[in-house]
Amino acid sequence: MYAIIATGGKQYKVSEGDIIDIEKIEGEAGTEVTFDKVIAVSADGLKVGADVAAATVTGTVMDQGRQRKVVVYRYKRKSGYHKKNGHRQPFTRVKIDKINA
């Protein structure tokens, strides 16, 4: 059984017991989080639309972190212009506990 959830502008295919990294949400480690934007659920056939309007997915926040650094380098030839920046995107690691279909 799996579900497709939407959070942080992205969609994730999750099953019970999965560990996923999502866009940062508020919550300390051990806090329970509920995803109510469920797009599809596959229990005994695929259900979408109005059939999953009341479905939810619950999970537990494992930890908060930041991804590896991405280097952004801007350069314009012949003018001597160059600029180097770095970016580390924050994320939340969540363990999926239950799919309530």
C-alpha positions in Angstrom: 0.0 0.0 0.0 1.3 3.4 -0.9 0.1 7.0 -1.0 1.1 10.1 -3.0 1.3 13.2 -0.8 2.0 16.9 -1.6 4.2 19.0 0.6 6.6 21.9 0.1 5.6 22.2 -3.6 6.6 18.7 -4.4 4.9 15.3 -4.5 6.2 12.1 -2.8 5.3 8.5 -3.2 5.4 7.0 0.4 4.7 3.7 2.1 4.5 2.9 5.8 8.0 2.8 7.2 9.6 5.0 4.6 12.0 7.8 5.6 11.9 10.8 3.3 13.6 14.2 3.2 11.1 17.0 2.6 11.2 20.8 2.5 11.6 22.2 6.0 8.6 22.2 8.3 8.3 23.3 11.9 8.7 20.6 14.6 11.3 19.1 16.9 12.6 15.6 16.7 9.9 13.1 17.9 7.0 15.4 16.9 4.1 13.9 15.0 3.1 15.5 11.7 0.0 15.0 9.6 -0.1 15.4 5.8 -3.7 16.1 4.6 -2.9 16.8 1.0 -3.2 13.3 -0.3 -3.4 12.9 -4.0 -3.8 9.2 -4.4 -3.9 6.0 -2.3 -3.3 2.5 -3.5 -4.9 0.0 -1.1 -6.9 -2.4 -3.1 -6.9 -0.4 -6.3 -5.9 3.2 -7.0 -8.2 5.8 -5.5 -7.9 9.5 -6.5 -10.0 12.6 -6.4 -13.0 12.7 -4.1 -12.3 9.1 -2.9 -9.3 10.3 -1.0 -10.7 13.7 0.2 -10.6 12.5 3.9 -7.4 10.5 3.7 -4.3 11.5 5.7 -0.8 10.4 6.2 0.9 10.6 9.6 4.6 10.6 10.3 7.2 11.4 12.9 9.9 14.1 12.5 13.3 12.4 12.9 15.5 15.4 12.6 16.1 18.8 11.0 19.2 19.3 8.8 20.8 21.1 5.9 21.8 19.6 2.6 25.2 19.7 1.0 26.5 23.0 -0.2 25.7 24.0 -3.8 28.2 26.4 -5.3 26.7 29.2 -7.4 29.3 30.9 -9.6 28.5 33.8 -11.8 31.0 35.0 -14.4 31.0 37.4 -17.3 33.9 37.2 -19.7 36.1 40.2 -20.7 34.8 42.4 -17.9 36.5 40.8 -14.9 33.2 40.1 -13.2 32.9 37.0 -11.1 30.9 36.2 -8.0 30.9 33.0 -5.9 28.0 32.1 -3.6 27.0 29.0 -1.7 23.7 27.7 -0.6 22.6 25.0 1.8 18.9 24.1 1.6 17.2 23.2 4.9 15.2 19.9 5.1 13.2 17.8 7.5 13.6 14.1 7.7 10.3 12.3 8.3 9.4 8.7 9.0 6.0 7.7 7.6 4.0 5.8 10.3 0.5 5.3 9.0 -1.6 5.8 5.9 -5.2 6.5 6.9 -7.2 5.9 3.8 
